[in-house]
Amino acid sequence: MKTDEQLKKDVYAALAWDPSIHAAQIGVTVKDGQVTLLGEVSSFVEKWNAEAAAQRVSGTKATTFAMTVKLSAFGMRNDADIAKSAQIALDSTAGLPEDAFQVMVEAGCITLTGHAEWQFQRQAAFDAVRHLVGVTGVENCISIRPTTALVAMEADIESALKSAVAADANDISVALHGCDLTLSGKVANWEDRERVTRLAWGTPGVRHVLDNMTL
């Protein structure tokens, strides 16, 4: 198991490795395996990339993000322009239901609302707007309303999830409550955790996934 000091060095290395991240502007603290990122970044995309880089480091048990987005003079836009760009981005993204999502912008932070049938549509909407110039944050409040009935059994879902991760993650368990699915157990790393959660969301008829897994 990594010490906090080694984990801190590894997180710094992961941040420095990504050319889209100004690692010198980001501070890292680690306590009992929990990583906290601090400092200022120049865009929401950089903030998002830094968060993803930290989560990919093996040995990270939990992550807290206290970074703020401070736009340059060239990156600032008014909320009306950002909202218009966001709507255009959603309309031009393949696979999204027409006129299903609404956009609200306040101080550069986009809030997405509406209903999707699948999690991939919810994620695609987020991905479509997070890179826009002037964005300081994105709140994805799109809910899932599946039109397909959930017919899979817990054992079938568990088997599918376990086959996608390492053999030492075989204690993953699934509990169904109507259209809601709860994941528990242990996985080896954040990559496996993300993979399992993504596959769980892909189960036809699932409305919500609660991730109670540990590393």
N, C-alpha and C positions, 0 to 999 in steps of 0.2 A: 504493500500500500504506500502511496506517495505521501511524503510529508507536505505540510502546507507550503513550505518554502520551495520545494520542488514543483508543486502544482502551480505556484505563482510564476515561476520561471517558464514553465511550459505554456501558460496562458499568454504571457508576454511574447513568447516566441511565435505562438499562433497568430497573435495580432500583427506582429511585425512581418510575418510571412505573406499576409494578404495586402497587395498593393493598393487596394481601395480604402485601406484603413490607415489613418495617421496615428500610429501606435504611440508616438511620443506625447500625444495629448490625452492619452487615456491612462488612468491609474488603476492598479489592481490590488485588492486586498483579499486574503484568504484566511478563513478560520474554520477549522474542523471540516475541511473539504468544501466549504461553501465559498464560492467566488463572487466578489462584488466588483463591478466595473464603475469607475468614476471619471469625471472630466467632461470636456466639451467636444462635440463633433460638428462637422460642417453641414451635415445633411442627415435626413432620416435613414437613407439607404446605408450610409456609413455606420450609423448606430445599429441598424439591423444586422449588418455584416459582422460587426464587432460582437454582438450578442451570439450570433451563430458560431463564430470562431471559438468563443469561450466555451460554449456548450459541447463542442466537438472534442475538447481536450479530455483524454482519459483520466479518470480519477476524480472528476468533478461531480460532487454529489448534488449540489444545488447552485443556482445562479441568481444574483440580484443585480439589477441594472439601475444605476443612479446617474447615468449620463444625460446631458442636456444637449439639445440641438441649437446651435448658434449659427444662423445663416449669414453668409457674406452679403455684401451690398448687391452683388450680381445675382444672388440666389433668392432674393426676396421678391414675392409677388403678393398681390392683394387676394383676399379670400374668394372674391367673385371669379377671378381668372383661374384660380386653382380648382374651384368647383366646376367650371366649364371644362377644363382640361380633364378632370377626373371623369366627368360624364362621357366625354368623347372616348376616353380610354376604355371605359366599361362597354360602351356601345360597339367598339371595334374589336373586342376580345371574343374569340370564337368559343362557343360552348356555354355562354351565359344566357339565361332567359331574358327576353326583351322586356325592358321597363320594369324589371322585378326589384331593382335596387335603387335606393335613394342616397344622395350625397349631401352632407352638411359640412361646412368648413368654418372653423373658428380659430383665429390666430395661427393659421397654417396647419392646424390639425384636422384631418379628414375623419368624419364618422360615417360609416357605411351601415345602412339599415335595409330591411327587406327580408325576403324569404327565398331560400334555395332548396332544390330537391336533393342535392348531393354536396358533400363536404368539398369536393374538388372545385365546385363552382364558387363556393365561399372563399376558398384559398385563391382561386384565379382572380376574383374581384380584388382581393387584397394586393396580389402581385401586380395587378394592372395599374394601381394608383400609388404604390409606395415609392416608386422611383421618380415621380413627377417633381419638377423644379418648384421650390418654395414650400414643400411639405415638411412639417416639423414632427408629425406623428400620424398614425392611422389607428382608429378604433374600429375593429371589425365586429359590428353588432348584428350582422346578418344571421338569421336563425335557419335551422334546417327543418323543412317540412316534407318528409319523404312521401311520395305517392305510392311507393311499393311497400307491401306488407312485409314485416320481418318474419321470415319463415325458418331461418337457420337456428339450430340448437346450440347451446353453450359448448358442448363437446366438439361440434364441428368447427366452431369459430376458434376454439383453443387449438385444435389440431392445425388449422390453417396458419395461425399466428406463430406457433412453435416451429413450423417448417421453414419460416422466413428468417429465423435468428439462430444464434449459436446454440450448440447442444446444452451448454450450461444455463440456458434460460428456460429450461423445461418446466419450471415451477410457475410459469405464467398461468393465471386463472381468469376466467371470464364469468361475469354475473349479468344476467339480463333482467331488466325491470321494464316491461312494456317495450318501448322503442329505445330505451336508454341502456347503454352498455358500460360496465365498470371493469377496468383492468387492474389486476393486482399481481403481486409476485415480484421477482427480481430479474433484471436484465444486466448484461455485462457492461454496457456503455450507452452513451446518449444516442449513438447511431442506431443501435438496436431498439432503443426506446421510441425514437422517432418513427422507425420503420413499422414497429408493432402498432403504434397509435394510428399511423396513416392507413395501414391495412384494416384496422378495426373500423375506421371511418368509412372505408370502402364497402363494408357489409351492406347489402341492399336492405333498406328499411330502417337503418339506424338513424336516430334523430340526435343523439348526444353521446359523447364518449367521455367518461371520467377516468383520468389516468392516476391511479394510486400505486403505480409501480415504483420500486426503489432500485438503486444501483448497487 
